[in-house]
Amino acid sequence: MVLPLDGKLPHSAGVYVLTHTTSDQEGQILHHPLRVGSSADLSQLLAEPGIQELRNEKANRVCIRIEEITEQQSQIEQDLKAKYGPQ
């Protein structure tokens, strides 16, 4: 279950927020929300093939990396389709 953002990030037990952190040219830190969901989802995510079961303190970092890779792949696919058309 992915929870809607509605412009606000939840701050409660049982909820996680995955963000991609970057900085702009002026050095200001920017947080880009990738996913907001129930922490129960983390165990399902870690059970997927190719993901080793990790302790809870590492789960968020693993999920963030998975989300970043998925986001990058999606952007690359969009760029290729825009340049070369659907194939």
C-alpha positions in Angstrom: 0.0 0.0 0.0 1.4 3.4 -1.0 -0.1 6.3 0.9 -1.0 9.5 -1.0 1.3 12.5 -0.3 -1.4 15.3 -0.5 1.4 17.8 -0.2 2.4 16.7 3.3 4.7 14.1 4.6 3.4 11.9 7.4 5.3 11.7 10.6 3.8 8.8 12.5 4.8 5.3 13.6 4.4 2.6 10.9 4.9 5.0 8.0 8.1 5.5 6.0 9.0 8.2 3.5 11.6 7.5 0.9 13.4 10.5 -0.4 16.1 11.2 -2.9 18.3 14.0 -1.6 20.1 16.4 -3.9 21.4 19.9 -3.8 21.0 22.8 -6.1 23.7 25.0 -7.6 23.6 27.2 -4.5 24.2 24.3 -2.2 20.6 24.2 -0.8 19.6 20.6 0.1 16.5 19.4 -1.7 14.4 16.3 -0.7 12.4 14.7 -3.5 9.8 12.2 -2.1 9.9 8.9 -4.0 7.4 6.9 -2.0 5.3 7.1 1.1 4.0 3.9 2.5 3.2 1.6 5.4 6.3 0.1 7.1 4.7 -3.3 6.6 5.6 -2.9 2.9 9.3 -2.9 3.7 9.3 -6.6 4.6 7.5 -7.4 1.3 10.1 -5.4 -0.6 13.0 -7.1 1.0 11.4 -10.5 0.2 11.7 -9.8 -3.6 14.2 -11.9 -5.6 17.7 -10.5 -5.5 17.2 -8.6 -2.3 18.9 -10.0 0.8 17.0 -9.9 4.0 18.5 -7.0 6.0 18.1 -5.6 9.5 15.5 -2.8 9.9 18.2 -0.1 10.3 19.4 -0.8 6.7 15.9 -1.4 5.2 15.3 2.3 4.3 18.7 2.7 2.6 18.0 -0.4 0.5 14.6 0.8 -0.4 15.9 4.2 -1.3 18.5 2.7 -3.6 15.8 0.5 -5.3 13.6 3.5 -5.8 16.5 5.5 -7.2 17.4 2.8 -9.7 13.7 2.4 -10.7 13.4 6.2 -11.2 16.6 6.3 -13.3 15.5 3.4 -15.5 12.1 5.1 -16.0 13.8 8.4 -17.0 16.2 6.7 -19.4 13.2 4.9 -21.1 11.3 8.1 -21.4 14.4 9.9 -22.9 14.9 7.0 -25.4 11.3 7.0 -26.5 11.3 10.8 -26.9 14.5 10.6 -29.1 13.8 7.4 -31.1 10.1 6.8 -30.7 8.5 3.7 -29.2 10.0 0.4 -30.1 
